[in-house]
Amino acid sequence: MPRGAGQLDRRITIQRYTSTQDSFGGDVQTWTNLTTISAARMDVNDSERLAAEQVNSSLMSRFKVRSSITTRSITPSDRISYDGGIWDIHGIKETKEGRKRFLEITAAAQSD
């Protein structure tokens, strides 16, 4: 994984699922942008994918982002919009590069 903030060379948007009511009282379900942030991306290698039993046609990557109040609120029910695709979040953890400095988000996008 790249070190330091200088390697955060991608822009990702974290989206959060929201449910509201329309004027008729019906449920309107949408994804809203929570934040757009800089990130580093590292694809998970094949042996890691097999160990995680990810054998379908998807691409799994780790996105490293700066830790902040907003990024620490990210959960697996959120998703990432990146490079024209949607990535489902599978996990979030702190990195070993200093306490609460960076977070690592593991996410998968379905291949077309």
PDB file as gemmi writes it, atoms N, CA and C in Angstrom:
CRYST1    1.000    1.000    1.000  90.00  90.00  90.00 P 1                      
ATOM      1  N   MET A   1       0.849  -1.175   0.000  1.00  0.00           N  
ATOM      2  CA  MET A   1       0.000   0.000   0.000  1.00  0.00           C  
ATOM      3  C   MET A   1       0.891   1.233   0.000  1.00  0.00           C  
ATOM      4  N   PRO A   2       0.610   2.232  -0.833  1.00  0.00           N  
ATOM      5  CA  PRO A   2       1.424   3.430  -0.871  1.00  0.00           C  
ATOM      6  C   PRO A   2       1.468   4.125   0.477  1.00  0.00           C  
ATOM      7  N   ARG A   3       2.564   4.781   0.744  1.00  0.00           N  
ATOM      8  CA  ARG A   3       2.729   5.499   2.010  1.00  0.00           C  
ATOM      9  C   ARG A   3       2.486   6.986   1.798  1.00  0.00           C  
ATOM     10  N   GLY A   4       1.937   7.620   2.818  1.00  0.00           N  
ATOM     11  CA  GLY A   4       1.794   9.067   2.834  1.00  0.00           C  
ATOM     12  C   GLY A   4       0.677   9.585   1.964  1.00  0.00           C  
ATOM     13  N   ALA A   5       0.325  10.840   2.221  1.00  0.00           N  
ATOM     14  CA  ALA A   5      -0.797  11.462   1.519  1.00  0.00           C  
ATOM     15  C   ALA A   5      -0.489  11.739   0.056  1.00  0.00           C  
ATOM     16  N   GLY A   6       0.798  11.815  -0.327  1.00  0.00           N  
ATOM     17  CA  GLY A   6       1.165  12.098  -1.705  1.00  0.00           C  
ATOM     18  C   GLY A   6       0.723  11.022  -2.685  1.00  0.00           C  
ATOM     19  N   GLN A   7       0.449   9.826  -2.200  1.00  0.00           N  
ATOM     20  CA  GLN A   7       0.039   8.720  -3.060  1.00  0.00           C  
ATOM     21  C   GLN A   7      -1.479   8.625  -3.225  1.00  0.00           C  
ATOM     22  N   LEU A   8      -2.218   9.528  -2.613  1.00  0.00           N  
ATOM     23  CA  LEU A   8      -3.679   9.514  -2.729  1.00  0.00           C  
ATOM     24  C   LEU A   8      -4.054  10.199  -4.045  1.00  0.00           C  
ATOM     25  N   ASP A   9      -3.866   9.471  -5.156  1.00  0.00           N  
ATOM     26  CA  ASP A   9      -3.959  10.055  -6.489  1.00  0.00           C  
ATOM     27  C   ASP A   9      -5.266   9.765  -7.218  1.00  0.00           C  
ATOM     28  N   ARG A  10      -6.261   9.237  -6.538  1.00  0.00           N  
ATOM     29  CA  ARG A  10      -7.568   8.954  -7.137  1.00  0.00           C  
ATOM     30  C   ARG A  10      -8.631   9.773  -6.414  1.00  0.00           C  
ATOM     31  N   ARG A  11      -9.752  10.016  -7.065  1.00  0.00           N  
ATOM     32  CA  ARG A  11     -10.889  10.687  -6.432  1.00  0.00           C  
ATOM     33  C   ARG A  11     -12.041   9.698  -6.382  1.00  0.00           C  
ATOM     34  N   ILE A  12     -12.544   9.442  -5.185  1.00  0.00           N  
ATOM     35  CA  ILE A  12     -13.680   8.543  -5.014  1.00  0.00           C  
ATOM     36  C   ILE A  12     -14.804   9.298  -4.312  1.00  0.00           C  
ATOM     37  N   THR A  13     -16.026   8.870  -4.560  1.00  0.00           N  
ATOM     38  CA  THR A  13     -17.183   9.452  -3.886  1.00  0.00           C  
ATOM     39  C   THR A  13     -17.831   8.364  -3.043  1.00  0.00           C  
ATOM     40  N   ILE A  14     -18.002   8.648  -1.779  1.00  0.00           N  
ATOM     41  CA  ILE A  14     -18.710   7.740  -0.884  1.00  0.00           C  
ATOM     42  C   ILE A  14     -20.184   8.108  -0.959  1.00  0.00           C  
ATOM     43  N   GLN A  15     -21.024   7.116  -1.214  1.00  0.00           N  
ATOM     44  CA  GLN A  15     -22.464   7.340  -1.310  1.00  0.00           C  
ATOM     45  C   GLN A  15     -23.176   6.609  -0.190  1.00  0.00           C  
ATOM     46  N   ARG A  16     -24.215   7.261   0.320  1.00  0.00           N  
ATOM     47  CA  ARG A  16     -25.008   6.689   1.417  1.00  0.00           C  
ATOM     48  C   ARG A  16     -26.444   6.509   0.954  1.00  0.00           C  
ATOM     49  N   TYR A  17     -27.008   5.368   1.294  1.00  0.00           N  
ATOM     50  CA  TYR A  17     -28.392   5.036   0.948  1.00  0.00           C  
ATOM     51  C   TYR A  17     -29.332   5.862   1.827  1.00  0.00           C  
ATOM     52  N   THR A  18     -30.315   6.483   1.198  1.00  0.00           N  
ATOM     53  CA  THR A  18     -31.311   7.251   1.955  1.00  0.00           C  
ATOM     54  C   THR A  18     -32.704   6.872   1.482  1.00  0.00           C  
ATOM     55  N   SER A  19     -33.637   6.986   2.383  1.00  0.00           N  
ATOM     56  CA  SER A  19     -35.031   6.709   2.084  1.00  0.00           C  
ATOM     57  C   SER A  19     -35.865   7.892   2.573  1.00  0.00           C  
ATOM     58  N   THR A  20     -36.628   8.492   1.672  1.00  0.00           N  
ATOM     59  CA  THR A  20     -37.494   9.617   2.012  1.00  0.00           C  
ATOM     60  C   THR A  20     -38.895   9.323   1.501  1.00  0.00           C  
ATOM     61  N   GLN A  21     -39.802  10.227   1.778  1.00  0.00           N  
ATOM     62  CA  GLN A  21     -41.173  10.070   1.289  1.00  0.00           C  
ATOM     63  C   GLN A  21     -41.475  11.137   0.261  1.00  0.00           C  
ATOM     64  N   ASP A  22     -42.182  10.726  -0.800  1.00  0.00           N  
ATOM     65  CA  ASP A  22     -42.614  11.700  -1.798  1.00  0.00           C  
ATOM     66  C   ASP A  22     -43.898  12.379  -1.317  1.00  0.00           C  
ATOM     67  N   SER A  23     -44.442  13.270  -2.130  1.00  0.00           N  
ATOM     68  CA  SER A  23     -45.623  14.036  -1.733  1.00  0.00           C  
ATOM     69  C   SER A  23     -46.866  13.168  -1.555  1.00  0.00           C  
ATOM     70  N   PHE A  24     -46.835  11.945  -2.052  1.00  0.00           N  
ATOM     71  CA  PHE A  24     -47.966  11.026  -1.901  1.00  0.00           C  
ATOM     72  C   PHE A  24     -47.765  10.049  -0.734  1.00  0.00           C  
ATOM     73  N   GLY A  25     -46.669  10.199  -0.001  1.00  0.00           N  
ATOM     74  CA  GLY A  25     -46.376   9.316   1.119  1.00  0.00           C  
ATOM     75  C   GLY A  25     -45.659   8.036   0.730  1.00  0.00           C  
ATOM     76  N   GLY A  26     -45.282   7.937  -0.545  1.00  0.00           N  
ATOM     77  CA  GLY A  26     -44.555   6.756  -1.015  1.00  0.00           C  
ATOM     78  C   GLY A  26     -43.079   6.838  -0.679  1.00  0.00           C  
ATOM     79  N   ASP A  27     -42.474   5.673  -0.573  1.00  0.00           N  
ATOM     80  CA  ASP A  27     -41.051   5.583  -0.265  1.00  0.00           C  
ATOM     81  C   ASP A  27     -40.211   5.902  -1.501  1.00  0.00           C  
ATOM     82  N   VAL A  28     -39.249   6.820  -1.351  1.00  0.00           N  
ATOM     83  CA  VAL A  28     -38.307   7.141  -2.419  1.00  0.00           C  
ATOM     84  C   VAL A  28     -36.925   6.748  -1.912  1.00  0.00           C  
ATOM     85  N   GLN A  29     -36.321   5.767  -2.568  1.00  0.00           N  
ATOM     86  CA  GLN A  29     -35.025   5.261  -2.144  1.00  0.00           C  
ATOM     87  C   GLN A  29     -33.948   5.731  -3.118  1.00  0.00           C  
ATOM     88  N   THR A  30     -32.936   6.412  -2.586  1.00  0.00           N  
ATOM     89  CA  THR A  30     -31.880   6.969  -3.430  1.00  0.00           C  
ATOM     90  C   THR A  30     -30.519   6.826  -2.742  1.00  0.00           C  
ATOM     91  N   TRP A  31     -29.489   7.017  -3.527  1.00  0.00           N  
ATOM     92  CA  TRP A  31     -28.126   7.115  -3.019  1.00  0.00           C  
ATOM     93  C   TRP A  31     -27.725   8.578  -3.093  1.00  0.00           C  
ATOM     94  N   THR A  32     -27.210   9.124  -1.997  1.00  0.00           N  
ATOM     95  CA  THR A  32     -26.746  10.509  -1.981  1.00  0.00           C  
ATOM     96  C   THR A  32     -25.243  10.524  -1.723  1.00  0.00           C  
ATOM     97  N   ASN A  33     -24.585  11.523  -2.280  1.00  0.00           N  
ATOM     98  CA  ASN A  33     -23.146  11.646  -2.084  1.00  0.00           C  
ATOM     99  C   ASN A  33     -22.859  12.138  -0.667  1.00  0.00           C  
ATOM    100  N   LEU A  34     -22.090  11.351   0.070  1.00  0.00           N  
ATOM    101  CA  LEU A  34     -21.675  11.733   1.416  1.00  0.00           C  
ATOM    102  C   LEU A  34     -20.447  12.635   1.346  1.00  0.00           C  
ATOM    103  N   THR A  35     -19.454  12.210   0.565  1.00  0.00           N  
ATOM    104  CA  THR A  35     -18.223  12.993   0.440  1.00  0.00           C  
ATOM    105  C   THR A  35     -17.433  12.509  -0.779  1.00  0.00           C  
ATOM    106  N   THR A  36     -16.662  13.401  -1.358  1.00  0.00           N  
ATOM    107  CA  THR A  36     -15.705  13.046  -2.410  1.00  0.00           C  
ATOM    108  C   THR A  36     -14.324  13.321  -1.842  1.00  0.00           C  
ATOM    109  N   ILE A  37     -13.461  12.297  -1.897  1.00  0.00           N  
ATOM    110  CA  ILE A  37     -12.163  12.367  -1.233  1.00  0.00           C  
ATOM    111  C   ILE A  37     -11.065  11.779  -2.111  1.00  0.00           C  
ATOM    112  N   SER A  38      -9.831  12.100  -1.745  1.00  0.00           N  
ATOM    113  CA  SER A  38      -8.663  11.516  -2.403  1.00  0.00           C  
ATOM    114  C   SER A  38      -8.394  10.144  -1.809  1.00  0.00           C  
ATOM    115  N   ALA A  39      -7.927   9.233  -2.653  1.00  0.00           N  
ATOM    116  CA  ALA A  39      -7.653   7.871  -2.203  1.00  0.00           C  
ATOM    117  C   ALA A  39      -6.523   7.265  -3.021  1.00  0.00           C  
ATOM    118  N   ALA A  40      -5.888   6.270  -2.454  1.00  0.00           N  
ATOM    119  CA  ALA A  40      -4.960   5.410  -3.187  1.00  0.00           C  
ATOM    120  C   ALA A  40      -5.702   4.106  -3.432  1.00  0.00           C  
ATOM    121  N   ARG A  41      -5.438   3.476  -4.563  1.00  0.00           N  
ATOM    122  CA  ARG A  41      -6.112   2.220  -4.891  1.00  0.00           C  
ATOM    123  C   ARG A  41      -5.087   1.126  -5.103  1.00  0.00           C  
ATOM    124  N   MET A  42      -5.356  -0.043  -4.518  1.00  0.00           N  
ATOM    125  CA  MET A  42      -4.508  -1.213  -4.710  1.00  0.00           C  
ATOM    126  C   MET A  42      -5.419  -2.410  -4.926  1.00  0.00           C  
ATOM    127  N   ASP A  43      -5.283  -3.061  -6.070  1.00  0.00           N  
ATOM    128  CA  ASP A  43      -6.094  -4.240  -6.356  1.00  0.00           C  
ATOM    129  C   ASP A  43      -5.642  -5.406  -5.481  1.00  0.00           C  
ATOM    130  N   VAL A  44      -6.597  -6.195  -5.031  1.00  0.00           N  
ATOM    131  CA  VAL A  44      -6.317  -7.385  -4.237  1.00  0.00           C  
ATOM    132  C   VAL A  44      -5.819  -8.465  -5.190  1.00  0.00           C  
ATOM    133  N   ASN A  45      -4.745  -9.157  -4.816  1.00  0.00           N  
ATOM    134  CA  ASN A  45      -4.203 -10.172  -5.725  1.00  0.00           C  
ATOM    135  C   ASN A  45      -5.053 -11.436  -5.696  1.00  0.00           C  
ATOM    136  N   ASP A  46      -4.841 -12.317  -6.658  1.00  0.00           N  
ATOM    137  CA  ASP A  46      -5.661 -13.515  -6.829  1.00  0.00           C  
ATOM    138  C   ASP A  46      -5.647 -14.432  -5.613  1.00  0.00           C  
ATOM    139  N   SER A  47      -4.493 -14.600  -4.960  1.00  0.00           N  
ATOM    140  CA  SER A  47      -4.458 -15.500  -3.809  1.00  0.00           C  
ATOM    141  C   SER A  47      -5.295 -14.941  -2.663  1.00  0.00           C  
ATOM    142  N   GLU A  48      -5.303 -13.623  -2.490  1.00  0.00           N  
ATOM    143  CA  GLU A  48      -6.155 -13.016  -1.460  1.00  0.00           C  
ATOM    144  C   GLU A  48      -7.624 -13.204  -1.819  1.00  0.00           C  
ATOM    145  N   ARG A  49      -7.956 -13.079  -3.090  1.00  0.00           N  
ATOM    146  CA  ARG A  49      -9.344 -13.255  -3.525  1.00  0.00           C  
ATOM    147  C   ARG A  49      -9.806 -14.685  -3.276  1.00  0.00           C  
ATOM    148  N   LEU A  50      -8.962 -15.665  -3.572  1.00  0.00           N  
ATOM    149  CA  LEU A  50      -9.327 -17.066  -3.350  1.00  0.00           C  
ATOM    150  C   LEU A  50      -9.482 -17.351  -1.861  1.00  0.00           C  
ATOM    151  N   ALA A  51      -8.611 -16.784  -1.036  1.00  0.00           N  
ATOM    152  CA  ALA A  51      -8.714 -16.982   0.407  1.00  0.00           C  
ATOM    153  C   ALA A  51     -10.022 -16.390   0.934  1.00  0.00           C  
ATOM    154  N   ALA A  52     -10.485 -15.323   0.314  1.00  0.00           N  
ATOM    155  CA  ALA A  52     -11.743 -14.697   0.722  1.00  0.00           C  
ATOM    156  C   ALA A  52     -12.934 -15.318  -0.008  1.00  0.00           C  
ATOM    157  N   GLU A  53     -12.678 -16.378  -0.784  1.00  0.00           N  
ATOM    158  CA  GLU A  53     -13.702 -17.074  -1.560  1.00  0.00           C  
ATOM    159  C   GLU A  53     -14.404 -16.158  -2.561  1.00  0.00           C  
ATOM    160  N   GLN A  54     -13.659 -15.236  -3.117  1.00  0.00           N  
ATOM    161  CA  GLN A  54     -14.185 -14.333  -4.140  1.00  0.00           C  
ATOM    162  C   GLN A  54     -13.790 -14.896  -5.504  1.00  0.00           C  
ATOM    163  N   VAL A  55     -14.573 -15.817  -6.029  1.00  0.00           N  
ATOM    164  CA  VAL A  55     -14.229 -16.469  -7.277  1.00  0.00           C  
ATOM    165  C   VAL A  55     -15.165 -16.071  -8.412  1.00  0.00           C  
ATOM    166  N   ASN A  56     -16.066 -15.134  -8.157  1.00  0.00           N  
ATOM    167  CA  ASN A  56     -16.943 -14.691  -9.238  1.00  0.00           C  
ATOM    168  C   ASN A  56     -16.247 -13.615 -10.066  1.00  0.00           C  
ATOM    169  N   SER A  57     -16.930 -13.053 -11.039  1.00  0.00           N  
ATOM    170  CA  SER A  57     -16.301 -12.075 -11.919  1.00  0.00           C  
ATOM    171  C   SER A  57     -16.449 -10.667 -11.332  1.00  0.00           C  
ATOM    172  N   SER A  58     -15.633 -10.405 -10.335  1.00  0.00           N  
ATOM    173  CA  SER A  58     -15.616  -9.078  -9.740  1.00  0.00           C  
ATOM    174  C   SER A  58     -14.170  -8.645  -9.542  1.00  0.00           C  
ATOM    175  N   LEU A  59     -14.002  -7.359  -9.371  1.00  0.00           N  
ATOM    176  CA  LEU A  59     -12.686  -6.797  -9.097  1.00  0.00           C  
ATOM    177  C   LEU A  59     -12.706  -6.303  -7.665  1.00  0.00           C  
ATOM    178  N   MET A  60     -11.775  -6.779  -6.853  1.00  0.00           N  
ATOM    179  CA  MET A  60     -11.701  -6.351  -5.468  1.00  0.00           C  
ATOM    180  C   MET A  60     -10.469  -5.474  -5.299  1.00  0.00           C  
ATOM    181  N   SER A  61     -10.658  -4.344  -4.615  1.00  0.00           N  
ATOM    182  CA  SER A  61      -9.566  -3.410  -4.386  1.00  0.00           C  
ATOM    183  C   SER A  61      -9.624  -2.879  -2.967  1.00  0.00           C  
ATOM    184  N   ARG A  62      -8.511  -2.298  -2.566  1.00  0.00           N  
ATOM    185  CA  ARG A  62      -8.452  -1.577  -1.293  1.00  0.00           C  
ATOM    186  C   ARG A  62      -8.223  -0.106  -1.624  1.00  0.00           C  
ATOM    187  N   PHE A  63      -9.015   0.740  -0.987  1.00  0.00           N  
ATOM    188  CA  PHE A  63      -8.875   2.178  -1.139  1.00  0.00           C  
ATOM    189  C   PHE A  63      -8.384   2.751   0.182  1.00  0.00           C  
ATOM    190  N   LYS A  64      -7.252   3.445   0.133  1.00  0.00           N  
ATOM    191  CA  LYS A  64      -6.690   4.069   1.332  1.00  0.00           C  
ATOM    192  C   LYS A  64      -7.095   5.535   1.317  1.00  0.00           C  
ATOM    193  N   VAL A  65      -7.706   5.995   2.424  1.00  0.00           N  
ATOM    194  CA  VAL A  65      -8.174   7.376   2.532  1.00  0.00           C  
ATOM    195  C   VAL A  65      -7.697   7.967   3.853  1.00  0.00           C  
ATOM    196  N   ARG A  66      -7.648   9.292   3.915  1.00  0.00           N  
ATOM    197  CA  ARG A  66      -7.329   9.948   5.179  1.00  0.00           C  
ATOM    198  C   ARG A  66      -8.467   9.715   6.172  1.00  0.00           C  
ATOM    199  N   SER A  67      -8.113   9.500   7.401  1.00  0.00           N  
ATOM    200  CA  SER A  67      -9.110   9.346   8.454  1.00  0.00           C  
ATOM    201  C   SER A  67      -9.634  10.725   8.848  1.00  0.00           C  
ATOM    202  N   SER A  68     -10.946  10.829   8.953  1.00  0.00           N  
ATOM    203  CA  SER A  68     -11.599  12.073   9.384  1.00  0.00           C  
ATOM    204  C   SER A  68     -12.915  11.689  10.055  1.00  0.00           C  
ATOM    205  N   ILE A  69     -13.600  12.652  10.588  1.00  0.00           N  
ATOM    206  CA  ILE A  69     -14.903  12.366  11.188  1.00  0.00           C  
ATOM    207  C   ILE A  69     -15.824  11.731  10.147  1.00  0.00           C  
ATOM    208  N   THR A  70     -15.810  12.262   8.933  1.00  0.00           N  
ATOM    209  CA  THR A  70     -16.685  11.738   7.878  1.00  0.00           C  
ATOM    210  C   THR A  70     -16.271  10.337   7.453  1.00  0.00           C  
ATOM    211  N   THR A  71     -14.986  10.116   7.191  1.00  0.00           N  
ATOM    212  CA  THR A  71     -14.575   8.791   6.714  1.00  0.00           C  
ATOM    213  C   THR A  71     -14.710   7.727   7.795  1.00  0.00           C  
ATOM    214  N   ARG A  72     -14.587   8.116   9.061  1.00  0.00           N  
ATOM    215  CA  ARG A  72     -14.784   7.142  10.139  1.00  0.00           C  
ATOM    216  C   ARG A  72     -16.254   6.750  10.283  1.00  0.00           C  
ATOM    217  N   SER A  73     -17.157   7.482   9.637  1.00  0.00           N  
ATOM    218  CA  SER A  73     -18.587   7.127   9.689  1.00  0.00           C  
ATOM    219  C   SER A  73     -18.985   6.162   8.571  1.00  0.00           C  
ATOM    220  N   ILE A  74     -18.059   5.847   7.662  1.00  0.00           N  
ATOM    221  CA  ILE A  74     -18.352   4.933   6.548  1.00  0.00           C  
ATOM    222  C   ILE A  74     -18.604   3.531   7.087  1.00  0.00           C  
ATOM    223  N   THR A  75     -19.646   2.887   6.532  1.00  0.00           N  
ATOM    224  CA  THR A  75     -19.987   1.522   6.921  1.00  0.00           C  
ATOM    225  C   THR A  75     -20.150   0.665   5.660  1.00  0.00           C  
ATOM    226  N   PRO A  76     -20.214  -0.657   5.800  1.00  0.00           N  
ATOM    227  CA  PRO A  76     -20.442  -1.513   4.635  1.00  0.00           C  
ATOM    228  C   PRO A  76     -21.788  -1.283   3.937  1.00  0.00           C  
ATOM    229  N   SER A  77     -22.707  -0.574   4.567  1.00  0.00           N  
ATOM    230  CA  SER A  77     -23.974  -0.275   3.883  1.00  0.00           C  
ATOM    231  C   SER A  77     -23.833   0.913   2.930  1.00  0.00           C  
ATOM    232  N   ASP A  78     -22.694   1.625   2.996  1.00  0.00           N  
ATOM    233  CA  ASP A  78     -22.400   2.686   2.027  1.00  0.00           C  
ATOM    234  C   ASP A  78     -21.778   2.039   0.788  1.00  0.00           C  
ATOM    235  N   ARG A  79     -21.493   2.846  -0.215  1.00  0.00           N  
ATOM    236  CA  ARG A  79     -20.822   2.325  -1.406  1.00  0.00           C  
ATOM    237  C   ARG A  79     -19.893   3.402  -1.964  1.00  0.00           C  
ATOM    238  N   ILE A  80     -19.042   2.994  -2.898  1.00  0.00           N  
ATOM    239  CA  ILE A  80     -18.085   3.905  -3.530  1.00  0.00           C  
ATOM    240  C   ILE A  80     -18.447   4.051  -4.997  1.00  0.00           C  
ATOM    241  N   SER A  81     -18.439   5.281  -5.464  1.00  0.00           N  
ATOM    242  CA  SER A  81     -18.543   5.559  -6.891  1.00  0.00           C  
ATOM    243  C   SER A  81     -17.144   5.975  -7.341  1.00  0.00           C  
ATOM    244  N   TYR A  82     -16.599   5.222  -8.290  1.00  0.00           N  
ATOM    245  CA  TYR A  82     -15.234   5.496  -8.739  1.00  0.00           C  
ATOM    246  C   TYR A  82     -15.076   5.094 -10.200  1.00  0.00           C  
ATOM    247  N   ASP A  83     -14.519   5.966 -10.981  1.00  0.00           N  
ATOM    248  CA  ASP A  83     -14.152   5.688 -12.369  1.00  0.00           C  
ATOM    249  C   ASP A  83     -15.316   5.106 -13.172  1.00  0.00           C  
ATOM    250  N   GLY A  84     -16.512   5.656 -12.946  1.00  0.00           N  
ATOM    251  CA  GLY A  84     -17.686   5.232 -13.692  1.00  0.00           C  
ATOM    252  C   GLY A  84     -18.357   3.975 -13.185  1.00  0.00           C  
ATOM    253  N   GLY A  85     -17.856   3.397 -12.098  1.00  0.00           N  
ATOM    254  CA  GLY A  85     -18.434   2.168 -11.561  1.00  0.00           C  
ATOM    255  C   GLY A  85     -18.861   2.314 -10.116  1.00  0.00           C  
ATOM    256  N   ILE A  86     -19.630   1.350  -9.657  1.00  0.00           N  
ATOM    257  CA  ILE A  86     -20.090   1.299  -8.276  1.00  0.00           C  
ATOM    258  C   ILE A  86     -19.387   0.149  -7.569  1.00  0.00           C  
ATOM    259  N   TRP A  87     -18.849   0.435  -6.400  1.00  0.00           N  
ATOM    260  CA  TRP A  87     -18.091  -0.534  -5.609  1.00  0.00           C  
ATOM    261  C   TRP A  87     -18.818  -0.777  -4.294  1.00  0.00           C  
ATOM    262  N   ASP A  88     -19.133  -2.038  -4.006  1.00  0.00           N  
ATOM    263  CA  ASP A  88     -19.744  -2.412  -2.733  1.00  0.00           C  
ATOM    264  C   ASP A  88     -18.655  -2.535  -1.673  1.00  0.00           C  
ATOM    265  N   ILE A  89     -18.873  -1.906  -0.531  1.00  0.00           N  
ATOM    266  CA  ILE A  89     -17.891  -1.921   0.550  1.00  0.00           C  
ATOM    267  C   ILE A  89     -18.030  -3.209   1.348  1.00  0.00           C  
ATOM    268  N   HIS A  90     -16.893  -3.883   1.536  1.00  0.00           N  
ATOM    269  CA  HIS A  90     -16.878  -5.135   2.296  1.00  0.00           C  
ATOM    270  C   HIS A  90     -16.277  -4.962   3.682  1.00  0.00           C  
ATOM    271  N   GLY A  91     -15.431  -3.961   3.864  1.00  0.00           N  
ATOM    272  CA  GLY A  91     -14.816  -3.755   5.177  1.00  0.00           C  
ATOM    273  C   GLY A  91     -14.045  -2.455   5.243  1.00  0.00           C  
ATOM    274  N   ILE A  92     -13.881  -1.955   6.464  1.00  0.00           N  
ATOM    275  CA  ILE A  92     -13.136  -0.729   6.724  1.00  0.00           C  
ATOM    276  C   ILE A  92     -12.263  -0.979   7.951  1.00  0.00           C  
ATOM    277  N   LYS A  93     -10.996  -0.569   7.882  1.00  0.00           N  
ATOM    278  CA  LYS A  93     -10.123  -0.713   9.047  1.00  0.00           C  
ATOM    279  C   LYS A  93      -9.080   0.393   9.053  1.00  0.00           C  
ATOM    280  N   GLU A  94      -8.529   0.657  10.244  1.00  0.00           N  
ATOM    281  CA  GLU A  94      -7.418   1.594  10.360  1.00  0.00           C  
ATOM    282  C   GLU A  94      -6.168   0.925   9.822  1.00  0.00           C  
ATOM    283  N   THR A  95      -5.294   1.723   9.217  1.00  0.00           N  
ATOM    284  CA  THR A  95      -4.022   1.172   8.762  1.00  0.00           C  
ATOM    285  C   THR A  95      -3.018   1.216   9.902  1.00  0.00           C  
ATOM    286  N   LYS A  96      -1.874   0.612   9.686  1.00  0.00           N  
ATOM    287  CA  LYS A  96      -0.827   0.593  10.708  1.00  0.00           C  
ATOM    288  C   LYS A  96       0.092   1.808  10.607  1.00  0.00           C  
ATOM    289  N   GLU A  97      -0.254   2.762   9.772  1.00  0.00           N  
ATOM    290  CA  GLU A  97       0.589   3.941   9.555  1.00  0.00           C  
ATOM    291  C   GLU A  97       0.232   5.071  10.509  1.00  0.00           C  
ATOM    292  N   GLY A  98       0.180   4.805  11.755  1.00  0.00           N  
ATOM    293  CA  GLY A  98      -0.153   5.847  12.720  1.00  0.00           C  
ATOM    294  C   GLY A  98      -1.613   5.777  13.101  1.00  0.00           C  
ATOM    295  N   ARG A  99      -1.852   6.011  14.345  1.00  0.00           N  
ATOM    296  CA  ARG A  99      -3.211   5.895  14.879  1.00  0.00           C  
ATOM    297  C   ARG A  99      -4.145   6.919  14.257  1.00  0.00           C  
ATOM    298  N   LYS A 100      -5.220   6.421  13.688  1.00  0.00           N  
ATOM    299  CA  LYS A 100      -6.292   7.239  13.115  1.00  0.00           C  
ATOM    300  C   LYS A 100      -5.807   8.190  12.025  1.00  0.00           C  
ATOM    301  N   ARG A 101      -4.740   7.825  11.329  1.00  0.00           N  
ATOM    302  CA  ARG A 101      -4.241   8.666  10.243  1.00  0.00           C  
ATOM    303  C   ARG A 101      -4.873   8.304   8.907  1.00  0.00           C  
ATOM    304  N   PHE A 102      -4.958   6.999   8.611  1.00  0.00           N  
ATOM    305  CA  PHE A 102      -5.542   6.529   7.362  1.00  0.00           C  
ATOM    306  C   PHE A 102      -6.501   5.382   7.641  1.00  0.00           C  
ATOM    307  N   LEU A 103      -7.462   5.211   6.735  1.00  0.00           N  
ATOM    308  CA  LEU A 103      -8.363   4.065   6.762  1.00  0.00           C  
ATOM    309  C   LEU A 103      -8.192   3.300   5.451  1.00  0.00           C  
ATOM    310  N   GLU A 104      -8.420   2.005   5.509  1.00  0.00           N  
ATOM    311  CA  GLU A 104      -8.371   1.161   4.330  1.00  0.00           C  
ATOM    312  C   GLU A 104      -9.769   0.576   4.115  1.00  0.00           C  
ATOM    313  N   ILE A 105     -10.325   0.833   2.943  1.00  0.00           N  
ATOM    314  CA  ILE A 105     -11.671   0.361   2.604  1.00  0.00           C  
ATOM    315  C   ILE A 105     -11.530  -0.735   1.558  1.00  0.00           C  
ATOM    316  N   THR A 106     -11.997  -1.927   1.876  1.00  0.00           N  
ATOM    317  CA  THR A 106     -11.994  -3.024   0.916  1.00  0.00           C  
ATOM    318  C   THR A 106     -13.351  -3.028   0.213  1.00  0.00           C  
ATOM    319  N   ALA A 107     -13.321  -3.016  -1.119  1.00  0.00           N  
ATOM    320  CA  ALA A 107     -14.565  -2.918  -1.893  1.00  0.00           C  
ATOM    321  C   ALA A 107     -14.452  -3.756  -3.161  1.00  0.00           C  
ATOM    322  N   ALA A 108     -15.607  -4.130  -3.706  1.00  0.00           N  
ATOM    323  CA  ALA A 108     -15.638  -4.943  -4.921  1.00  0.00           C  
ATOM    324  C   ALA A 108     -16.606  -4.340  -5.930  1.00  0.00           C  
ATOM    325  N   ALA A 109     -16.210  -4.396  -7.187  1.00  0.00           N  
ATOM    326  CA  ALA A 109     -17.066  -3.976  -8.305  1.00  0.00           C  
ATOM    327  C   ALA A 109     -17.304  -5.165  -9.191  1.00  0.00           C  
ATOM    328  N   GLN A 110     -18.530  -5.330  -9.651  1.00  0.00           N  
ATOM    329  CA  GLN A 110     -18.851  -6.428 -10.551  1.00  0.00           C  
ATOM    330  C   GLN A 110     -18.272  -6.151 -11.938  1.00  0.00           C  
ATOM    331  N   SER A 111     -17.700  -7.166 -12.540  1.00  0.00           N  
ATOM    332  CA  SER A 111     -17.179  -7.037 -13.900  1.00  0.00           C  
ATOM    333  C   SER A 111     -18.327  -7.182 -14.892  1.00  0.00           C  
ATOM    334  N   ASP A 112     -18.224  -6.437 -15.959  1.00  0.00           N  
ATOM    335  CA  ASP A 112     -19.261  -6.530 -17.020  1.00  0.00           C  
ATOM    336  C   ASP A 112     -18.839  -7.468 -18.109  1.00  0.00           C  
TER     337      ASP A 112                                                      
END                                                                             
